[in-house]
Each structure stands twice: as C-alpha cells, then as structure tokens.
Amino acid sequence: MTAPVPAFSHPDEWEASGVRLEVQDEFAVVTLCHPQRRNAQSPAMWRALAGVGRELPAAVRVVLLRAEGVSFSAGLDRAMFTPEGIPGEPDFLSLAAAADQELDAAIAAFQEAFSWWRRPDVITIAAVQGHAVGAGFQLALACDLRICAEDAQFAMRETSLGLVPDLTGTKPLTDLVGYSRALEICATGRWVFAKEAVELGLANLVVPAAELEAAARDLAAPLLAAPRNAVVETKALLLGAGQRSYQEQVAAERAAQARRLRDLAGIGD
C-alpha cells in the first residue's frame, strides 16, 4: 500500500472548513476536523464534503467517515441563526427571502454534501462518537453503515428550531426504523443512545470509544477484499429494493447475475 495522501484540489481551504480527506489505494478516510467547535456544520463544510464526493479517486471502494474530538457533529453552526450570520455566507433571513427557485437551488447545494455517500460504487462507513445532532445525525444516516462508540447520542433537533430535517436524512431514517419511530424521533427531538441505536437498526455495532476506529477499519477490510463489481451490483440491488415490487426485484436480480456471470466468464460488455 502507498502512504495516505491528501486528495483535494485545495486541501488547506477544505481543512479550514472542517474536512480532511486522505486516500490510501482503495480506502479513503474523511475526517471532520473542527473538534474545538464539536464539528458544527456550515455551508463551507458542506461545500468541502460535496467536493470530496466529486474528487474521490475512481479507485476508492470504501470510505470511512470519522470525526476528531468528543463529538461526531453537534449539528448546524448556531451562528447561522444569528443576525450577524457566518461571514461570507448567506444567513437564514436572506435564504428565506430568496425566490423559490433560488431557495430550492441553495438547499439542493447543501444536500449535495450528504447525497453522494450512498452511490453504488462505494461503501461508506460512519464511525460515530459523542453527539450526532441534526445535520450530524443526517450525515451519519447518509452513510451505508454506522459503527458507534458507547457514548454515541443521536438526535434530530430541527423541529425545535422550527425547521424540518432537509439534509437527506428522512428517507434513510424511515427505511431503517419505520414511519412511526422516525416520526417520534424527529418530532420530539429526543436522544437515541448507542444501545437503542443498535436495537432500532440505526447502528450496525457499538464498541468502546477507544476501539471505534479500529472496529470501523476491521469492517472495511472484508469489504475491500470482496470482488468490487459484485459489491457494486449487490449495493445497487439493495438500494433499489424498496422502490421495486417483488417481481421487479427478482427481475433485477436476474439481470445483475447475468452481468456478473458474463463478466466472470470474460464475455461481458
């Protein structure tokens, strides 16, 4: 293996926004690196995260999302709610006053930081410690798999701010825990602790905090060892299963298997 190297066009600017990317062959690590702010999220961080998705080398198969400090992410940077806002960024009043198309485009740009984590060509793993609140919860939900430290605490606090979760989190949350539980979690804003997260299916595994990153890397290893095209096809099948009927799903399985058999036989496209 080669040594990890930064994969940004502008690594200093992106790290200043709270995101660092390192790539080691087929494995990438994305680190939220504003521990002094509990990795609170801002539009600048979202632009950096979206850039990770765009610039991720094609060879990468598995991406680990981790965070420095005591919290995975405390959610939105509350400066966004103040009259002063965040220097250089639109405040919420400006966004609210924008024309419909402009406001929709702004939110879509924010969502880009969250939407790429489920694309079929990579498997993404979130390693969550401490607080994962609001946008932090949704960023963890954006990943395919979640491993939690014993001190992990999830909460969807948007409703307490008069908002809705709009960073792609409502679909995976509902898929994982069902409508009634998802509504309860979102509408009440209550804490979901690590043990319950596993019981509900929000987390795949809970480990002591000191073992969190090692456990995530242990999970990455067999994913990297499996044949890439088989994993890509399997992920695509599972991602689409909820939108297909039974007959549509079994037909999709047949088509995927035909591609795999022909590829293994050396007669694929």
C-alpha positions as CSV (number, residue, x, y, z in Angstrom):
1,M,0.0,0.0,0.0
2,T,1.1,3.6,-0.6
3,A,1.1,6.1,2.1
4,P,-2.1,8.2,2.7
5,V,-2.1,11.4,0.7
6,P,-4.5,14.3,0.5
7,A,-6.9,14.2,-2.4
8,F,-8.1,17.8,-2.5
9,S,-7.5,20.4,-5.1
10,H,-7.3,23.0,-2.3
11,P,-6.5,21.0,0.9
12,D,-5.8,23.9,3.1
13,E,-9.0,25.7,2.2
14,W,-11.0,22.5,2.7
15,E,-9.4,21.7,6.0
16,A,-10.1,25.2,7.2
17,S,-13.7,24.4,6.5
18,G,-13.5,21.4,8.8
19,V,-13.0,18.5,6.4
20,R,-9.9,16.4,5.6
21,L,-9.6,13.6,3.0
22,E,-6.9,11.0,2.9
23,V,-6.7,8.3,0.3
24,Q,-4.8,5.0,0.6
25,D,-5.2,2.9,-2.5
26,E,-8.9,1.7,-2.5
27,F,-9.6,3.1,1.0
28,A,-10.4,6.7,1.8
29,V,-10.8,8.4,5.2
30,V,-12.9,11.6,5.5
31,T,-12.3,13.4,8.8
32,L,-14.4,16.2,10.4
33,C,-11.6,18.2,11.9
34,H,-13.1,21.1,13.8
35,P,-13.1,19.5,17.2
36,Q,-13.0,22.8,19.0
37,R,-16.4,23.5,17.6
38,R,-17.7,19.9,18.1
39,N,-17.6,19.7,14.3
40,A,-20.6,22.0,13.9
41,Q,-21.6,22.3,10.3
42,S,-21.7,25.3,8.0
43,P,-22.2,25.9,4.3
44,A,-18.4,25.9,3.9
45,M,-18.2,22.4,5.4
46,W,-20.9,21.2,3.1
47,R,-19.1,22.6,0.1
48,A,-16.0,20.7,1.2
49,L,-17.9,17.5,1.8
50,A,-19.6,17.8,-1.6
51,G,-16.1,18.3,-3.1
52,V,-15.0,15.1,-1.5
53,G,-17.7,13.3,-3.4
54,R,-16.7,14.9,-6.7
55,E,-12.9,14.5,-6.3
56,L,-12.9,11.0,-4.8
57,P,-10.5,8.9,-6.9
58,A,-12.2,6.3,-9.1
59,A,-10.1,3.5,-7.4
60,V,-11.7,4.1,-4.0
61,R,-14.1,1.4,-2.9
62,V,-14.6,2.1,0.8
63,V,-14.9,5.5,2.6
64,L,-14.7,5.8,6.3
65,L,-16.2,9.0,7.8
66,R,-14.8,9.8,11.2
67,A,-14.5,12.9,13.4
68,E,-12.0,14.4,15.7
69,G,-12.8,15.4,19.3
70,V,-15.5,14.4,21.7
71,S,-18.4,14.7,19.3
72,F,-19.1,13.4,15.8
73,S,-21.0,16.6,14.9
74,A,-23.1,18.9,17.1
75,G,-25.2,19.9,14.1
76,L,-25.7,23.2,12.4
77,D,-23.4,26.0,13.4
78,R,-25.7,28.2,15.5
79,A,-24.1,31.3,14.1
80,M,-26.3,30.7,11.0
81,F,-29.3,31.7,13.1
82,T,-27.8,35.0,14.4
83,P,-28.4,38.4,12.7
84,E,-24.6,38.5,12.0
85,G,-24.6,35.0,10.5
86,I,-21.4,33.5,9.3
87,P,-19.1,35.9,7.4
88,G,-19.3,35.3,3.7
89,E,-22.3,33.0,3.9
90,P,-26.0,33.7,3.4
91,D,-28.0,33.9,6.6
92,F,-31.3,32.3,7.1
93,L,-33.2,35.5,6.6
94,S,-31.6,36.0,3.2
95,L,-32.4,32.4,2.2
96,A,-36.0,32.8,3.4
97,A,-36.4,36.0,1.3
98,A,-35.0,34.4,-1.9
99,A,-37.1,33.5,-4.8
100,D,-38.5,30.0,-4.9
101,Q,-36.0,28.7,-7.5
102,E,-33.1,30.3,-5.8
103,L,-34.0,28.9,-2.4
104,D,-34.6,25.4,-3.8
105,A,-31.1,25.6,-5.5
106,A,-29.5,26.7,-2.3
107,I,-30.9,23.8,-0.3
108,A,-30.1,21.3,-3.1
109,A,-26.4,22.5,-3.0
110,F,-26.4,21.9,0.8
111,Q,-27.8,18.4,0.2
112,E,-25.0,17.5,-2.2
113,A,-22.7,17.1,0.8
114,F,-25.0,14.3,2.0
115,S,-26.3,12.6,-1.1
116,W,-23.2,11.1,-2.6
117,W,-22.4,8.7,0.2
118,R,-24.9,6.1,-1.0
119,R,-23.8,6.0,-4.6
120,P,-23.4,2.3,-5.7
121,D,-19.6,2.4,-6.5
122,V,-18.5,2.9,-2.9
123,I,-19.4,1.5,0.5
124,T,-19.4,4.2,3.2
125,I,-19.0,3.7,7.0
126,A,-19.6,6.3,9.7
127,A,-17.7,6.0,12.9
128,V,-19.8,8.0,15.5
129,Q,-18.7,9.1,18.9
130,G,-20.4,11.5,21.3
131,H,-23.1,13.8,19.9
132,A,-24.6,13.4,16.4
133,V,-27.2,16.1,16.3
134,G,-29.4,17.3,13.5
135,A,-27.1,17.7,10.5
136,G,-24.6,15.4,12.3
137,F,-27.3,12.7,12.6
138,Q,-28.2,13.1,9.0
139,L,-24.6,12.9,7.9
140,A,-24.3,9.6,9.8
141,L,-27.5,8.4,8.2
142,A,-26.1,9.3,4.7
143,C,-23.6,6.5,5.1
144,D,-24.3,2.9,4.3
145,L,-23.1,1.6,7.7
146,R,-22.7,3.0,11.1
147,I,-20.4,1.9,14.0
148,C,-20.9,3.8,17.3
149,A,-18.9,4.3,20.4
150,E,-20.7,3.5,23.6
151,D,-21.1,7.3,24.3
152,A,-22.8,8.0,20.9
153,Q,-26.0,10.0,21.1
154,F,-28.3,10.8,18.1
155,A,-31.0,13.5,18.0
156,M,-32.9,15.2,15.2
157,R,-33.4,18.7,16.6
158,E,-34.6,20.6,13.5
159,T,-38.2,20.7,14.7
160,S,-37.2,22.5,17.9
161,L,-35.7,25.3,15.7
162,G,-38.9,25.4,13.6
163,L,-37.3,23.6,10.7
164,V,-37.5,20.1,9.1
165,P,-34.7,17.7,8.5
166,D,-33.7,18.6,4.9
167,L,-30.2,17.2,4.5
168,T,-31.4,13.8,3.0
169,G,-31.9,12.2,6.4
170,T,-35.7,11.5,6.4
171,K,-35.6,8.7,3.8
172,P,-32.8,6.5,5.4
173,L,-34.2,7.1,8.9
174,T,-37.6,5.9,7.8
175,D,-36.2,3.0,5.9
176,L,-34.2,1.9,9.0
177,V,-36.7,2.3,11.8
178,G,-40.1,2.6,10.1
179,Y,-42.5,5.6,9.8
180,S,-43.9,5.7,13.4
181,R,-40.5,5.6,15.1
182,A,-39.0,8.0,12.6
183,L,-41.8,10.5,13.3
184,E,-41.3,10.1,17.0
185,I,-37.6,10.7,16.8
186,C,-37.9,13.7,14.6
187,A,-40.9,15.4,16.1
188,T,-39.8,15.0,19.7
189,G,-36.0,15.6,19.1
190,R,-35.2,13.1,21.8
191,W,-31.9,11.4,22.3
192,V,-31.3,7.9,20.8
193,F,-28.4,6.4,22.7
194,A,-26.0,3.8,21.3
195,K,-27.7,0.7,22.8
196,E,-31.1,1.8,21.4
197,A,-29.5,2.7,18.1
198,V,-28.4,-0.9,17.6
199,E,-31.8,-2.2,18.7
200,L,-33.6,0.0,16.2
201,G,-31.2,-0.8,13.3
202,L,-29.6,2.7,13.2
203,A,-26.2,1.3,14.1
204,N,-24.6,-1.9,13.0
205,L,-22.3,-2.2,16.0
206,V,-21.5,-0.5,19.3
207,V,-17.9,-0.7,20.7
208,P,-15.9,1.1,23.4
209,A,-14.8,4.5,22.4
210,A,-11.1,3.5,22.3
211,E,-12.0,0.8,19.8
212,L,-14.2,2.8,17.4
213,E,-11.8,3.5,14.6
214,A,-10.2,0.0,14.7
215,A,-13.6,-1.5,14.5
216,A,-14.5,0.6,11.5
217,R,-11.3,-0.4,9.8
218,D,-12.0,-4.1,10.7
219,L,-15.3,-3.7,8.9
220,A,-13.7,-2.1,5.9
221,A,-11.2,-4.9,5.4
222,P,-13.7,-7.6,4.2
223,L,-15.5,-5.1,2.1
224,L,-12.2,-4.3,0.3
225,A,-11.4,-8.0,0.0
226,A,-14.6,-8.8,-1.8
227,P,-14.7,-8.5,-5.7
228,R,-15.6,-4.9,-6.4
229,N,-18.2,-5.4,-9.2
230,A,-20.1,-8.0,-7.1
231,V,-20.3,-5.5,-4.2
232,V,-21.4,-2.7,-6.5
233,E,-24.1,-4.8,-8.1
234,T,-25.3,-6.0,-4.6
235,K,-25.4,-2.5,-3.2
236,A,-27.4,-1.3,-6.2
237,L,-29.9,-4.2,-5.8
238,L,-30.4,-3.4,-2.1
239,L,-30.7,0.3,-2.6
240,G,-33.4,-0.1,-5.2
241,A,-35.3,-2.9,-3.4
242,G,-37.6,-0.5,-1.5
243,Q,-38.9,1.1,-4.8
244,R,-39.4,-2.2,-6.7
245,S,-42.2,-4.7,-6.5
246,Y,-41.3,-8.3,-5.7
247,Q,-41.4,-9.3,-9.3
248,E,-39.4,-6.2,-10.3
249,Q,-36.8,-7.0,-7.7
250,V,-36.3,-10.7,-8.7
251,A,-36.0,-9.5,-12.4
252,A,-33.3,-7.0,-11.2
253,E,-31.5,-9.9,-9.5
254,R,-31.6,-11.9,-12.7
255,A,-30.2,-9.1,-14.8
256,A,-27.5,-8.4,-12.2
257,Q,-26.5,-12.0,-12.0
258,A,-26.3,-12.3,-15.8
259,R,-23.9,-9.4,-15.8
260,R,-21.8,-11.0,-13.2
261,L,-21.7,-14.4,-14.9
262,R,-20.7,-12.8,-18.2
263,D,-18.1,-10.7,-16.5
264,L,-16.6,-13.7,-14.7
265,A,-16.6,-15.6,-18.0
266,G,-14.8,-12.7,-19.7
267,I,-17.6,-12.1,-22.2
268,G,-19.2,-9.0,-20.5
269,D,-19.5,-5.6,-22.2
